[in-house]
Amino acid sequence: MNLTDQSVTDFTKALASKTSVPGGGGASALVGSIGIALGDMVGEFTIGKKTYADVEEEMQTLMARAQELREALLLCVEKDAEAFEPLSKAYGLPKEDPNRDAIMEKCLRDAATVPMEILRLSCEAVKLHRDFAAKGSRLMISDAATGAAICRAAIQGAAMNVRVNTKLMKDREYAEKLDRETEELMQTYTKMADEVFALVYGE
């Protein structure tokens, strides 16, 4: 059974157990998916209303992308688990194995790729929430703010899971390139999420 086919109870039990997967990356992906789902909900309560007729087309575009992000993030829950398993096995290779370093490097790259994807998707989700909050039904914008806050957590969780892999890479040029992108995205979009939240909270 896929991790995302489990009940919420079973998934959280698996998170709490002494197993490698699901872990922080998968949890971040799931959180991001939940966060952007709230944006889609704001759209559902906005379209079809005369008051918001002028933004209906734009809202439908936002909703379509939000649905794509939700599905992509859920897929990342599975992808993160698949990427971590080879790395977990690589840690167990004897240190005298001449192939250990090459195997570890590949596994670390693969393990960093999925949280990097989660990070990028979650950043885009925050950007959508900014529009949902600005143009969605005023009765529902608290959900856009909540979604932005949730996606903020997904961004930080994903960034942490990129970092934990890059710091062990031998190819420092590649690792530092990922670190720079991670830091830039995290700084830009956590700030944006905070702004969305503060704007709605302060109303």
N, C-alpha and C positions, 0 to 999 in steps of 0.2 A: 504494500500500500504506500502511495506517495505521502510524504509528510503533510502536504496541504489537503489531503483527503481525510486526515484524522479529525476527530472532534477537537474543539478548543481544549477540553479537559485532557485528552490524551496527548495533545501537542505540548501543553505546558508541563505535563508529567514527564514527557521525554526531555524537555529542556532542563527540568530539575534533577534529572537522573545522572548517574555516573557514566555518561556516554559522550562521545566527541561531537555527535550530530543528533539533532540540530544544536547549533551553538549561536554565538553572537551574530554571525553573518546572516544566518537564516532568520533569526529573531528580528534583525533589522529590516530584512526584506519584507517579512510579514507585517511589521509595524508600518512600514512605508505604504504597503498595499492598503491597510486599514485607513491610514491617513488620507490617501487620495480618494478613497471611496466616499469619504465625507464631502469632498468637493463635488463629486458626481451627484451626491444627494442634494446639495445646494442647487445644482442645475435643474434637477428634476422638479424642485419646488418653484423654479423660476420660469421655465418655459411654459407657454400656454396662458400666461397672465398678461392682460392688456397693459398693465403698468410697466411691464418689462419687454413689450413688443419690439422696441428699438434695439434690444441687445439679444433677441432670441436666436438669430443666426450665429452670432458669436458664441453664445452660451452653448449651443449645440456642438460647435467645433471644440470648445473646451471640454465638454462632456465626453466626446468621442476620444479625445486624447487621454482624458483621465481614465477611461475604461482600458485603453491600451496600456497605460502605465500600471494600473492595478494588476492586470494579467501578467505583465512582464515581471513585476516585483514578486508575484506569487511563484512564477517560474524560477526566479532566483533562489527561492527557498530550497528547491530541489537541486539546482545547479551548485549552490554553495556546499551542500552535503556531498555531492559527487566529487567536487574538487578537493575537499578536505581529506577524504579517505586515503587517496594515494600519498598525500603529505604525511598523514599519520603513520602509514607503513614505512615511509622513507626515514622517519625519525628512528625507526627500529633497525635500520641497516647498520652492520658493523662499521666502526670508524675506519677500519683498515681496508674496507671495500674500495677499490680504485675508482669505481663508478659512483660512489656515494655523493660526492659534491655535485656532479652533473645532474644526477637524479633529484637531489634536494633543490637545486636551482630551478629546474623545470617545475617541480611541484610547488615551490614557493611562488613562482610567476603565475601558475594556474590558480593557486589559492588566493592570490591578490586580485586576479582579474574579475572574479564575481563580485566581491564587495566594492570594487571600483565601479562596476555596472550599477550596483544598488545605490551607490553614492550619486552617480549621475542622474539616475531615474528619480531619486528622492529630491534632488535639487530642482529638477524640472517640475516635480509635484508641488513644491513650495511656490514656484513661479505661477503655476496655475491657480493655486489658492489665493494669490494676490489678486488675480482677476475675478475669481469667484467672490471674494470678499468685497471687491469694489463694485461689481456689476450684478451680483446675485440678489435674490429676494432679501430685503432687510430683515425679514423674520427668521432667516436661516444663516445669516453671516457669522453667527457665533460658531456654527459648525465648520465654516471655512477657517476661522481662527483656530479652532481646536485641531482641525486637520493639519494646519501649518505647524502647530506646536508638536504634533505627533510625528510629522515628517522631519522636523528638526532633530528629534531623537534618532530617527532612522539615519539621518546624515551623519551624526556623530558616531553612531554605532558602526556604520559602514566604514567611516574614516579610520576608526580604531582598528578594524579588521584588515584594512589595507596596510596600515602602519606596522602591525604585528608581524606581517610577512616581509615587508620591504627591509625592515631593520636587520633581517637575517640573510639577505641576498648578498652574494659575492660581487655581482655586477652592480657596483655603486652608482654608475651613471644612470642605469635603467631605474634603479631604486629611487634615486633622488629626483628623477623626472616624475615618477608617480607621486612621490611625496609632495612635490611642488604643486602638482595639479590638485591633489587631495586637499592641501592646505588652502589653496585659493578658492576652491569650491566650498569648502566648509566655512571659511570666513565670510564669503559673499552671501551664501544662502541661509546660514543660521541667522545672520543679521536681518535678511529679508523676512524670515519667519518671525523673528522678534517684532519687526515693524508691523507685520500683518496682525499679529496677536495684540500688540499694544494699541493699534488703531481701533480695533473692534472692542477690546476690553475697556477702552477709555470713553466709548460712546455713551 
